[in-house]
Amino acid sequence: MRKTMTLQSDYSKSSFFNDGKQLFCNPPHLQMEFTQFGNFLMKYNNRQNPTNLFLQEPIIKIVDEKGERFINIYNVCVKKTLNSKTQQLGLRISKNGQFIELYGEIIELWKSIKKFAIQTDFSLKYKLGQKIGEGYSSSVYKAYKIINGQKVAVKIIDKSLISRNNNTEKQYLINELAVLRKINHNNLLKLHETFECDENIYIVTDLLEGGNLKNSIFRFRYSEQETIILMQTLFKSLNYLHERNIFHNDIKFDNILLRDSQDLTSACIINFGKSEIIEQNLFSSYNLNIYEQTPLIQFIRKKDILALCIVIYSIFQKRLYQEKLILDELLMKNYESVADIELMNSNPTLQQFFEILLSQKGANQLDSLKCSDILNFEVFNLNIQRRSSKIQGIPYNIINNFRRSSKFSPRNSQKEQQISNNLQKSLKLPTILDSSDSKILQKSSYSPQTENYISHRLLSGEKRDSQKPRYSFLKKCLSPNI
């Protein structure tokens, strides 16, 4: 079992995430709108001063009698502390050996900064369950929050393996945390908290219990319309990332999971280790300025779009392709690997979608195409119809509340009788089996209108023939033919 012991009381110097910078940073270059969190008592260098605290992720602004000071809370070490004099609960924020303590109403503040911070008390908050995944330097476990039993996923990274791998795995970890801290979308993996101990790093995220999209696609039969809804869901997620200048760079079947195995709209994109964040107002990681970034952005945006199209194409073709190989060929405008698009038996709008994105016909416009443009394609103009009742023709807006609203309205029993009579006149009801050997299927489901019909049959049947026992009518009315 992996060790979960905590580090020393002030571990910010020895933390894996220590970048050597001071706790207080320079004011941000860009103008930021801060949200006030109220008054706090700040303890710093053994002195306590009242302060006003403001937050704009990921910067804290502290205003006191000495002026304004700023803290970048990205990867700061945070733990709860207790004021020895007032016994008031507070937060200790530390970085590279320097720290401040804040006392006051810290609950909302803690909720806002915890996804940026590094904690140590993982074993006090979570209990590990079964292993559900494994990589080179990490393992993924199902875990439970001790205080309320909430199920989460915990990625446990071995710090020694990261440090021995020429910083590649370390950069993947830093990238993943950077992206997870910037996003908040139902169809993207959500970060809860990050912990650290002597040997491991713990990243707590949502638990996606639906499993891999690939397994669900080949296990269940989905209609063309349902699959188009999946396409729309994934392109909306990708559009959310691209609008924030976040580019995934590794979209494939293995990096798309489902919250619910039978709900394609619950698809979530995961694994942001190879992602690229390009800040247009700063220098990018490629050391290009804003004027040189446009071709780069176009290229990596096109790479994400094509990778997602390959996944979607595989779903419709019910075949698994070598995703990386096809992606490289498409980026070089070689369309031979997907030459069978014209032979697809699909509706015209879907055919047009694949021709624009995966064939020579759309090669010229693909460089400037964005996810927002793709979402305006005709294929996504869906007219989703509500599922019809098993008794066709029954309207969904039948009022089930029979409270008497006026003295001129019929009484409850009369009103209910009128609705049943009207339904019987307007519908040709199915034949009821009179065989006593008919069996009730346990997995059959009935609409509310069917239940009303059954109640009516029971009442009218007993009035016609009081000699027949009630259970015989139940057998008739619950026949699988209804």
N, C-alpha and C positions, 0 to 999 in steps of 0.2 A: 504494500500500500504506500502511496506517495506521502511524503511528510508534508504537514501543513503548519509547522511551528512558525510563530511570528518572529519578526526581526526585533532588534533593540528599540528602545523608546523613540529615539530620533534616528531613523534609518535613511534619511534623505541623501546623505553623502555616499552611502554604499548601495543605493538603489540602482537597479539596472537602467532606469530611465534618467539618471542624473546627467545633465548636459553641461555641468560646470558653471552655469550662469547663476547670478545672484537672485535672491527672492524678489526684490523690487526691481521693476524694469522701467525702461523709458516710456514716456507717453506714446500712445499709438499715433502713427503718421496720418492715418485717415480719421476723419471726424466720425465719432461713434455716439449713438444715442443710448445712454445708460439708464437702467431701471433701478430705482431706489428700493433698497431692502430695509431701510430704517436705521435706528440708532443701535450701536453696539459699543461694548467696552472692549478696547483693544489693549492687550498686554504685549509690549515689545521692549526688549532690553531692560527687563525688570521694572518697567514703568507702565502704569495703566492710565489711558486717556479715553474719554468719550469720542466716538467717531461716527460719521455718517458713511454708510457703505452703499455702493452702487455696483451694478453688474451688467455687462454686455459680453456674452460669451465670445472668447474665453478670457476676458479681462475683468478684474475687480478694481474698482476705483475707491480709494479710502480718502476721505476728507476730514481733517482734524485741524487743530489750532496751528499746526506747522505747514498746512497747505494740502496739496493733492499728491497721493502716491498710488502707484499702479502695480498690480501683481498679475502675471500671466499664469493662470491656474492649470495650464496644459502640463500634465504629468507631475504636478506637485504632490507631495505626500501629505495625507490628511488622516487624522485620528481624532476621536472624541477625547475631551479632557474635562477636568473638574477644578473649579476655582477653589483653592485651599481656604480662602477667607470667607467667601459668600456661599460656597457649596453649589454654585451655579454651573450648569452644563455648558460646555463650549466646544469650539473646534480649534485644533492646532493645525496650521498650514505651514509646511516646511519645505525648503528647497536648498540643496547643497549646504546643509548644516545650519542655515538661518531659518527662524520661525517666528510667527506671530500667533497669538491666541485671541479668539473672538468670543465674547460672551453676550448672550441676548437670545432673541427668538431665532434660533439657528435651523429650525426644521425646514422651512422653505429654501433657505440658503443652501442647506445640505443637499436637498433634492436637485437643485440647479447645477451644483458643481461636482456631484459625485461621479458622473460619467467621465469627467476630465481627470479625476484624481486617482491616486494609487493608495490602496489600503493594505492592511496586514492581517486582519482578523477573519480570514476566510472560513476557517474551521469553526468559528463561533457563530457564523451566519448560515452556512450551507452544509448539507450532508450529501456525500457523493453516492450515486447509484451505479447502474451498469454502464459499461463502456459502449459507446455507439459509433465511434469512429477513431481513426488513427492515421497519423502522417509521419514524416521523417522526424520532426522534433517536437511533436505535440500529439495529444490524445484528447478525444472529446467524450465527456461523460454526461449522462443524465444526472441531475442533482435536484435537491429539494431545499427550499428555504425553511429553516428551522422554525421561524416564528409563525408561519402561516401555511406551510406545506406546498407553496407554489412551486411548480415544476419549471426548471430552467435547463439550459445546456451550458456546460462549463468546458472551455478549451484550456487544457493544462499544457504549458510550454516548458520544456526542460531548458533552463538557462545555460547549462554547460554545453549543450548541443548547439545552441544558437551562437555562442561565442567562438566555437571551433569551426564554423562553416563560412569563414571569410566574409562575414557581415551580410551575406545574402538573406539568410533566414531572419536576421535581426531587422533588415530593411523591410522585409515582408510584414513583420509584426508591427513595426512603426507605421507603415502604410495602412494596414488594416485598422489599427486604432484611430488613426487620423481620419479615415473615411467614416467609420462607425460613429465617431463623435460629431460629425457634421450632418448626418442624415437622420430623418425621422419620417418614415414612410411605411405604410402597412405591408407593402410588398418588397421590402428590403429588411435584411437582418437588423434587429434592434439590440443595441448594447445596453446592459444594465449597470455593471460595475467592473472594476479591475482591481485585482489583489496581487500581492507579491510576498514571497517568503524567501528563505535562504536559497532554495533550489529551484523553485518553480514560479511561474506567472500564471494567474487564473483570470480568464476573460469570461464573464458571465453574460450570456445572451438569451434571447428567446429560444424556446425549445420548439422545433418544427417537427411535429410528430407524424406528418403525412408522408415523410420519406422522400426519396429522389423522384423527380418528375419523370425520368425515364422509366422507372418501374411502374408508375401509375399509368402511363400512357399505354404500355403493352399489357397491362393487367385488366383495365377497364375499357369498354367501348364508349367513345365519346362521339357525338355528332359533329358535323362540320361547323355548325353554328357555335357549339360549345368550344371548339378548338380556336375559332376566330376570337371568341371572348378571351381565351388564354393569350393569344397574340396581342390583343389590345392591352391586357393587364401588364404584360412584360414590356411592351413599348412605352407605356406610361411610366413604369419604374425606371427604364433607361432614360427617358426624357427628363425625369426628376434629377437624375445624376448629372446629365449633360448640362442642364440649366445651371448647375452649381460648379461647372467646370471639373467634374469628377468623371474619369473615364476608367471603366472596369478593366479592360485589357485581357480578360481571361473568361469570357462568357462561353459556357459549354453546358452540356446536360448535367454533369456532376456538380455544377455550381448553381443549380436551381432546385430548391426543395419546396415541398408543400406543407402548409400548416394542417390541411385536411386532405387525405389521400383521394377523396372523391369530389373535391371542390377545386377546379382549375383556377378560379379567381384568387385562391390563397397562395399562389406561387410566389416564392421569395428568392431574390438573387442574393447569394452569399459569397464568401471568400474574396475579400478586397485586398489581399496581400500584394498583388501585382498592379494595383490601381495607380493611376496618375492624377494628381491634383495640380491643375495649372492656374496659378493666380495671375490674372491679366494685369494687375497693377504692380506686381512685383516681378522679380526674376524667377523663372520656372526652374525645375530641377534639371532641365536640359540647357540651362544657362543661355536662354534666348530672351530677347526683350520683346515688348508687346508687338513690334512691327514684324518680327520674325516668327511669331507664334501662330499666325493664321494658317499656313500650310500644315503645320504640325497638328493643330487642333482638328483640321479637316481630315487628316489621315487617321488619327486615333479614334475620331468619332465614326468614320466610315468602318473602321475595323470592328468596333462594338456592334454597329448595325448589321454588318454582314455576318458576324458570329451568331447573333441572335436569329437572323434569317435562316442560317444553316440548321439551327435547332428546330425551328418551326417547319422547315422543309422536311426534316427527318420525321417529324410527327405525322405530317400528312402522307408521306410515302411509306410509313411504317417500316423504316429501315434505319440502321445505325451507320453513319458515315465516319470517315476519319476527319474529324472536325478541323484539326489544325492544318492538315494537308489541303483540304478544300478551301479553307480561309486564305492560305498563302497563294493558291492559284487565282482566287477571285480578286485578291489585292493586286495581282499582276495582270488582271483582266483576261484571264484564261477561263472560259466558261464551259469547257468540254465536260468537266466532272458533273455538271448539273444540266446536261444537254437534253434531258428527258422532260423538261418543264412543259413543252408543248404537248406531250402525251398525257399530262395529268387530266384526270376526269373530275374536274371541279367547276364551280360556278365561274362566270366570266370575270367578276370583280376580283376573286381570289387568284385566278389565272393572271390577271393584269398585275396584281401585287407582286407575284414571283417573277414575272417578265421584267418589271421595272428594276427590281432589286438583285436578281440573280441571273440576268441574261444580258446579251449585248445591247438590247434595246434601251436599257436604262443606264448604260455605262457613262454617258456624258453628263447626266444630271446627278449621279450618285455622289460625286465629290462634294457638292453643296447641299445635299439632302440632309435634313435634320429629323429627329424623331417626331417633333411637332408637325412637320410636313407629312410624315408617314401616317400619323394618327388622323389626318384629314382625308386619307384615301377612301374611296367609295366602299371598299370592303368592310370598313368599320361603321358604316351607317346601318346599324342593326335595328331591326324591329322585333324586339324580344316579346314574345307572347306568353302570357301566363298559362301554366299548365291547366288543361281542361278537366272538369270533373269526370268521374267514371260514368255518371248518368249524363249524357250529352244534352246540352240545351238549358241546364239549370243555371240561372244567373248567379254571380258571386255576391251580389249586393242584397241578398235576401236578409231582411232584418230579423235577427234572432231575439231581440229584446222585445218581449210582449207586454211591457208595462202599459197600463191603460192611461193614455195621456189626455183623454177627453171623455166627458160623460156620454158623448155621442158615438165614441168608438166602441166597437164590439168588445165584449169581455174576452179574457185571455183564451179560454177554451174555444170560443166561437171564432176568434181571429186565427188561431192555430188551425182550426178545421178548414177555414176558408183557404189558407195558403196550401194545405195539402190537397184540397179538392182542385184548386187551380192548376197545381203541378200535374196532377193525374190527367186533367183534360188536355194540357198542352204537350205532354210527353207520352210517348209510347213506352211504358215501363216494361222491363224484362220479365220473361216468364219465370215463375217461381216453381222450383222443383218440389214435387209432393212426395218424392221417394224418401222413406225414413232412413235409407242407407247413406244419404248425402252427408259428407263430412265438411267440417269448417276448417279452412286453411288458416294456420296460425299466423302466417306472414301477410295475410290479406289486410288491406287498409280500406277504410270507407270514408267518404266525405260527410260533412255535417248534414247535407240534404238526404243522404242515404239513411242516416240515423233517424231523422225525422220521419222518413217514409216507413222505417221499421216500427217505430212507436205507433204510427197511425194504423199499420196493419195489425199490430197486437190488440189495440183497443177495439177497432171495428170487427176483427175476427172473433174476439171473445164475446162481443155483443150478439153477433149472428149465431154463434154456437157455443153456449156456455159449457157444453159437455166436454169439449176438447181441452186437454191440459195446455198450459201456457208454453211449455217447452217445445211442443210440436210446432207452434208458430215461430218460435225462435229458430228452429232448424230450417223452416221454410225461408224465413226472411234473411237469414245469414248464409244463404246458399252462395257458393263461389260464383255463381252466374250473375249475381247482382253487381 
